[in-house]
Amino acid sequence: MCLFGCISFIPHNASVYYLLAGFTLRGLLGVGASAVFVSAQTYITYTFPQSSVFMLSLLGAVGGLGSISGPAIGGGLYALSGFWLIFVTVGLATLSFGILMVFLLPSYDSKKSMQPRDHKCMDVSEAVSSPAQLQRSHLYARIICDRRMILGLLVTMFSAAAWHAFDPILEPELRKTYDLPKSKTSLIFLLIPTAFVIMTPIAGKIMDKLKYLDGLGMTALGFAILATAFLFAGPAPFIPIDKRLWLLLVCLTVSGLANSWIFVPPQEMTFNIKRLNLSSDEEKIAAKGFMSGCWNACYASGVCLGMVMSGSIQEVTNWSWAMMFYFVGSVGFIIIILLVKITELKSWQNLFN
């Protein structure tokens, strides 16, 4: 990150070197960010097995808090000394926190379950066909084939897409339709992350305390609220309502609140390893690490798809049809959730019959 801030010192006439350095360093930033998210989620779910959903919701709320404070901090640093100061400051802060975590966080180096195996006398064929490797491959296959985990990952992808759907199209809509200046537009962008930060810990606490609540039902409720918000945010072309700024602001706020309800329950569906019946700590950490990697890959894909799809749809049609796309997607997920629930109920009936 510190090096990325220094690319501003590359002469602009050396465009090839500038682009090469920019793409390379951005790629490294992506790798580092992925490693941080995966390790953080794995560590949290392993350390707090009884309240992992609530702790993951706090992690998501902190991310939303960063979305709120990041632009303000970055703008202030840019005003002080330009582009380079932003990334150098954040990079040094990240490095300092990383070193601090090494000493503050407890280690889980168990001699029985976490000790590295000695493969010095094992050739490639033996390593691939060893019982430990086959057992690990079987574990990953069980995780990938789990119906609830697949649904949780798909919902996570849509949640990220719905969050970032407004990024490329909201500012032009506010400027062209409502003639708002940039100062007010930037404040409106804070509505979704602010509502998300407030509601996400509440949703996580409810999921942890009320164990009898089904994550599928809560997710379906979140999609119903989100669909309603997208329906009136346009508003939909078939609804005879004129565009109103207050209605759009309410819909943006509601979408931030609803997004927390399709963000927290899918994490419970994804990271719940009780149904895998794992015995050793090594298997549990491996499973949670694999799940965390899948979750972050889906979330990152959703961020990309959300911006690309909304921008492409508005380019071809308009704002209202872009909102209709996410309304249809929300309704589609409600139908999928109902089908999964019906399938599970039939499985239970067959089990008792």
C-alpha positions as CSV (number, residue, x, y, z in Angstrom):
1,M,0.0,0.0,0.0
2,C,2.9,2.4,0.7
3,L,4.4,1.6,-2.7
4,F,1.0,2.3,-4.4
5,G,1.0,5.8,-2.9
6,C,4.5,6.3,-4.4
7,I,3.4,5.7,-8.0
8,S,2.3,9.3,-8.2
9,F,6.0,10.2,-8.4
10,I,6.3,8.2,-11.7
11,P,6.5,10.7,-14.6
12,H,3.2,10.7,-16.5
13,N,5.0,10.6,-19.8
14,A,6.1,7.2,-18.8
15,S,2.6,5.8,-19.1
16,V,3.6,2.2,-19.6
17,Y,5.6,2.0,-16.4
18,Y,2.8,3.9,-14.6
19,L,0.1,1.4,-15.7
20,L,2.4,-1.6,-15.0
21,A,3.2,-0.4,-11.5
22,G,-0.5,0.5,-10.8
23,F,-1.9,-2.9,-11.9
24,T,0.8,-4.9,-10.2
25,L,0.5,-3.1,-6.9
26,R,-3.3,-3.1,-7.0
27,G,-3.1,-6.9,-7.6
28,L,-0.9,-7.2,-4.5
29,L,-3.3,-5.1,-2.5
30,G,-6.1,-7.5,-3.5
31,V,-4.1,-10.5,-2.4
32,G,-3.3,-8.9,0.9
33,A,-6.8,-7.8,1.5
34,S,-8.1,-11.3,0.7
35,A,-5.6,-12.8,3.1
36,V,-6.7,-10.5,5.9
37,F,-10.4,-11.2,5.4
38,V,-10.0,-14.9,5.2
39,S,-7.8,-15.2,8.2
40,A,-9.9,-12.8,10.3
41,Q,-13.1,-14.7,9.6
42,T,-11.4,-18.1,10.3
43,Y,-9.9,-16.8,13.5
44,I,-13.2,-15.3,14.7
45,T,-15.4,-18.3,14.0
46,Y,-12.8,-20.6,15.6
47,T,-12.3,-18.4,18.7
48,F,-16.0,-17.7,19.3
49,P,-17.8,-20.8,18.3
50,Q,-20.9,-20.1,20.4
51,S,-21.4,-16.5,19.2
52,S,-19.7,-16.6,15.8
53,V,-22.6,-15.1,13.9
54,F,-22.7,-12.0,16.2
55,M,-18.9,-11.6,16.0
56,L,-19.0,-11.9,12.2
57,S,-21.8,-9.3,12.1
58,L,-19.5,-7.0,14.1
59,L,-16.8,-7.6,11.6
60,G,-19.2,-6.6,8.8
61,A,-20.3,-3.5,10.8
62,V,-16.7,-2.5,11.2
63,G,-16.3,-2.8,7.4
64,G,-19.3,-0.6,6.9
65,L,-17.8,1.9,9.4
66,G,-14.7,2.0,7.2
67,S,-16.9,2.8,4.2
68,I,-18.2,5.8,6.1
69,S,-15.0,7.1,7.5
70,G,-12.6,6.1,4.7
71,P,-13.7,8.8,2.2
72,A,-13.5,11.5,4.9
73,I,-10.0,10.4,6.1
74,G,-8.8,10.0,2.5
75,G,-10.1,13.4,1.6
76,G,-8.4,15.1,4.6
77,L,-5.1,13.4,3.8
78,Y,-5.3,14.3,0.2
79,A,-5.9,17.9,1.1
80,L,-2.8,17.9,3.3
81,S,-0.3,16.5,0.9
82,G,-1.8,14.8,-2.1
83,F,-2.3,11.3,-3.3
84,W,0.8,9.6,-1.8
85,L,0.0,10.5,1.8
86,I,-3.3,8.6,1.8
87,F,-1.7,5.2,1.0
88,V,1.5,5.7,2.9
89,T,-0.4,6.6,6.1
90,V,-2.9,3.7,5.7
91,G,-0.1,1.3,4.8
92,L,2.0,2.2,7.8
93,A,-1.1,1.9,10.1
94,T,-1.9,-1.5,8.6
95,L,1.6,-2.7,9.1
96,S,1.6,-1.4,12.7
97,F,-1.6,-3.2,13.5
98,G,-0.4,-6.4,11.8
99,I,2.8,-6.4,14.0
100,L,0.6,-5.6,17.1
101,M,-1.7,-8.5,16.4
102,V,1.2,-11.0,16.4
103,F,1.8,-10.2,20.1
104,L,-1.8,-9.7,21.2
105,L,-3.7,-12.6,19.6
106,P,-3.4,-16.0,21.2
107,S,-1.8,-18.8,19.2
108,Y,-3.6,-22.1,18.4
109,D,-0.5,-24.2,17.8
110,S,-1.8,-27.5,19.2
111,K,0.8,-30.3,19.4
112,K,-1.8,-32.9,18.8
113,S,-3.9,-31.4,16.0
114,M,-1.9,-28.5,14.6
115,Q,1.7,-29.9,14.4
116,P,2.9,-30.0,10.7
117,R,3.3,-33.4,9.2
118,D,6.7,-34.5,8.1
119,H,6.6,-35.3,4.3
120,K,10.4,-35.4,3.8
121,C,10.4,-39.1,2.9
122,M,7.2,-39.0,0.9
123,D,7.2,-38.6,-2.9
124,V,4.5,-36.8,-4.9
125,S,2.3,-39.9,-5.5
126,E,2.4,-40.9,-1.8
127,A,1.5,-37.3,-0.7
128,V,-1.4,-37.1,-3.0
129,S,-2.8,-40.5,-2.0
130,S,-2.1,-40.2,1.7
131,P,-5.1,-40.7,4.0
132,A,-4.8,-37.2,5.4
133,Q,-4.9,-35.7,1.9
134,L,-7.8,-37.8,0.8
135,Q,-9.6,-37.0,4.0
136,R,-9.1,-33.2,3.4
137,S,-10.3,-33.5,-0.2
138,H,-13.4,-35.4,1.1
139,L,-14.0,-32.6,3.6
140,Y,-13.9,-29.9,0.9
141,A,-16.2,-31.9,-1.3
142,R,-18.7,-32.2,1.6
143,I,-18.6,-28.5,2.1
144,I,-19.1,-27.6,-1.6
145,C,-22.0,-30.0,-1.9
146,D,-23.8,-28.6,1.1
147,R,-27.1,-27.1,0.0
148,R,-27.2,-24.4,2.6
149,M,-23.7,-23.3,2.1
150,I,-24.2,-22.9,-1.7
151,L,-27.3,-20.8,-1.0
152,G,-25.4,-18.8,1.6
153,L,-22.7,-18.0,-0.9
154,L,-25.1,-17.0,-3.6
155,V,-27.0,-14.7,-1.2
156,T,-23.7,-13.2,-0.1
157,M,-22.8,-12.5,-3.8
158,F,-26.2,-10.8,-4.3
159,S,-25.9,-8.9,-1.1
160,A,-22.6,-7.4,-2.2
161,A,-24.0,-6.6,-5.6
162,A,-27.1,-4.9,-4.1
163,W,-24.8,-2.8,-1.8
164,H,-22.5,-1.6,-4.6
165,A,-25.2,-1.3,-7.3
166,F,-25.6,2.3,-6.5
167,D,-21.9,3.2,-6.7
168,P,-21.7,4.0,-10.5
169,I,-25.3,5.3,-11.1
170,L,-26.5,7.1,-8.0
171,E,-24.4,10.3,-8.4
172,P,-25.5,10.8,-12.1
173,E,-29.1,10.2,-11.1
174,L,-29.0,12.7,-8.2
175,R,-27.3,15.3,-10.4
176,K,-29.5,15.0,-13.5
177,T,-32.9,14.3,-11.9
178,Y,-32.7,16.3,-8.7
179,D,-29.9,18.8,-9.6
180,L,-28.0,18.2,-6.3
181,P,-24.5,19.5,-5.8
182,K,-21.6,17.2,-5.0
183,S,-21.6,18.2,-1.3
184,K,-25.1,16.9,-0.8
185,T,-24.6,13.9,-3.1
186,S,-21.7,12.7,-1.0
187,L,-23.8,12.8,2.2
188,I,-26.5,10.7,0.5
189,F,-23.9,8.0,-0.3
190,L,-23.5,7.6,3.5
191,L,-27.1,6.5,4.0
192,I,-26.6,2.8,3.1
193,P,-23.5,2.1,5.1
194,T,-24.8,4.0,8.1
195,A,-28.0,2.0,8.1
196,F,-26.0,-1.2,7.6
197,V,-23.6,-0.4,10.5
198,I,-26.6,0.2,12.8
199,M,-28.6,-2.9,11.9
200,T,-25.9,-5.5,11.3
201,P,-24.9,-6.1,15.0
202,I,-28.6,-6.2,15.9
203,A,-29.3,-8.8,13.3
204,G,-26.2,-10.8,14.5
205,K,-27.4,-10.6,18.1
206,I,-30.8,-11.8,17.2
207,M,-29.4,-14.7,15.3
208,D,-27.2,-15.7,18.2
209,K,-29.8,-15.3,21.0
210,L,-32.8,-16.8,19.2
211,K,-31.4,-20.1,18.1
212,Y,-34.7,-21.4,17.0
213,L,-35.0,-18.8,14.2
214,D,-34.2,-20.2,10.8
215,G,-31.7,-18.3,8.8
216,L,-33.7,-19.0,5.6
217,G,-36.8,-17.3,7.0
218,M,-34.8,-14.2,8.1
219,T,-33.1,-14.1,4.7
220,A,-36.4,-14.3,2.9
221,L,-37.7,-11.4,5.0
222,G,-34.6,-9.4,4.2
223,F,-35.1,-10.0,0.5
224,A,-38.8,-9.0,0.7
225,I,-37.8,-5.6,2.3
226,L,-35.0,-5.1,-0.2
227,A,-37.3,-5.9,-3.1
228,T,-39.7,-3.3,-1.9
229,A,-37.0,-0.7,-1.5
230,F,-35.7,-1.3,-5.1
231,L,-39.3,-1.3,-6.4
232,F,-40.0,2.3,-5.1
233,A,-36.4,3.6,-5.5
234,G,-36.9,3.7,-9.3
235,P,-39.8,3.8,-9.1
236,A,-40.7,0.9,-11.2
237,P,-42.0,1.8,-14.7
238,F,-45.4,0.3,-14.1
239,I,-46.0,2.2,-10.8
240,P,-47.7,5.6,-11.5
241,I,-45.6,7.6,-9.0
242,D,-43.5,10.6,-9.8
243,K,-39.9,10.6,-8.7
244,R,-39.4,12.2,-5.3
245,L,-36.1,12.8,-3.6
246,W,-37.5,12.0,-0.1
247,L,-38.8,8.6,-1.5
248,L,-35.4,7.8,-2.9
249,L,-33.7,8.7,0.4
250,V,-36.1,6.4,2.3
251,C,-35.5,3.6,-0.1
252,L,-31.7,3.9,0.2
253,T,-31.9,3.8,4.0
254,V,-34.3,0.8,3.9
255,S,-32.0,-1.0,1.5
256,G,-29.1,-0.5,3.9
257,L,-31.2,-1.9,6.7
258,A,-32.5,-4.9,4.6
259,N,-29.0,-5.6,3.4
260,S,-27.9,-6.5,6.9
261,W,-30.7,-9.2,7.0
262,I,-29.3,-10.8,3.8
263,F,-25.7,-10.4,5.0
264,V,-25.8,-11.9,8.5
265,P,-28.0,-15.1,8.1
266,P,-26.0,-16.3,5.1
267,Q,-22.8,-16.2,7.2
268,E,-24.5,-18.6,9.6
269,M,-25.5,-20.9,6.7
270,T,-21.9,-20.7,5.4
271,F,-19.8,-21.0,8.6
272,N,-22.0,-23.5,10.5
273,I,-19.8,-26.6,10.6
274,K,-21.9,-28.5,13.2
275,R,-23.6,-30.4,10.4
276,L,-20.2,-31.7,9.2
277,N,-19.5,-33.5,12.5
278,L,-15.8,-32.7,12.6
279,S,-13.8,-34.1,15.5
280,S,-10.3,-32.5,15.4
281,D,-9.3,-28.9,15.7
282,E,-7.3,-29.2,12.5
283,E,-10.3,-30.3,10.5
284,K,-12.4,-27.4,12.0
285,I,-9.8,-24.8,11.2
286,A,-9.3,-26.2,7.7
287,A,-13.1,-26.2,7.1
288,K,-13.5,-22.7,8.4
289,G,-10.6,-21.4,6.3
290,F,-12.0,-23.0,3.2
291,M,-15.4,-21.6,3.9
292,S,-14.0,-18.1,4.5
293,G,-12.1,-18.2,1.2
294,C,-15.3,-19.2,-0.6
295,W,-17.3,-16.5,1.2
296,N,-14.8,-13.7,0.4
297,A,-14.5,-14.9,-3.3
298,C,-18.3,-14.6,-3.7
299,Y,-18.5,-11.3,-1.9
300,A,-15.7,-9.8,-4.1
301,S,-17.4,-11.2,-7.2
302,G,-20.7,-9.6,-6.1
303,V,-19.0,-6.2,-5.6
304,C,-17.7,-6.4,-9.2
305,L,-20.9,-7.7,-10.7
306,G,-23.1,-5.2,-8.9
307,M,-21.3,-2.2,-10.3
308,V,-20.9,-3.7,-13.8
309,M,-24.6,-4.8,-14.1
310,S,-26.1,-1.6,-12.8
311,G,-23.8,0.6,-14.9
312,S,-24.5,-1.5,-18.0
313,I,-28.3,-1.5,-17.5
314,Q,-28.5,2.2,-17.0
315,E,-26.3,2.8,-20.0
316,V,-28.8,0.9,-22.2
317,T,-32.0,1.9,-20.4
318,N,-32.4,4.2,-17.4
319,W,-32.3,4.3,-13.6
320,S,-35.7,2.8,-13.1
321,W,-34.9,-0.4,-15.1
322,A,-31.6,-0.7,-13.2
323,M,-33.6,-0.8,-10.0
324,M,-36.1,-3.2,-11.5
325,F,-33.2,-5.7,-12.2
326,Y,-32.4,-5.9,-8.5
327,F,-36.1,-6.1,-7.6
328,V,-36.5,-9.1,-9.9
329,G,-33.3,-10.6,-8.4
330,S,-34.6,-10.2,-4.9
331,V,-37.9,-11.8,-5.7
332,G,-36.0,-14.6,-7.5
333,F,-34.0,-15.4,-4.3
334,I,-37.2,-15.5,-2.2
335,I,-38.5,-18.2,-4.6
336,I,-35.2,-20.1,-4.3
337,I,-35.3,-19.9,-0.5
338,L,-38.8,-21.2,-0.4
339,L,-37.9,-24.1,-2.7
340,V,-34.9,-25.0,-0.5
341,K,-37.1,-24.9,2.6
342,I,-39.7,-27.1,1.0
343,T,-37.0,-29.6,0.0
344,E,-35.7,-29.7,3.5
345,L,-39.2,-30.2,5.0
346,K,-39.7,-33.1,2.6
347,S,-36.4,-34.6,3.6
348,W,-37.5,-34.5,7.3
349,Q,-40.8,-36.1,6.5
350,N,-39.2,-38.9,4.6
351,L,-36.8,-39.4,7.5
352,F,-39.6,-39.9,10.0
353,N,-41.7,-41.9,7.6
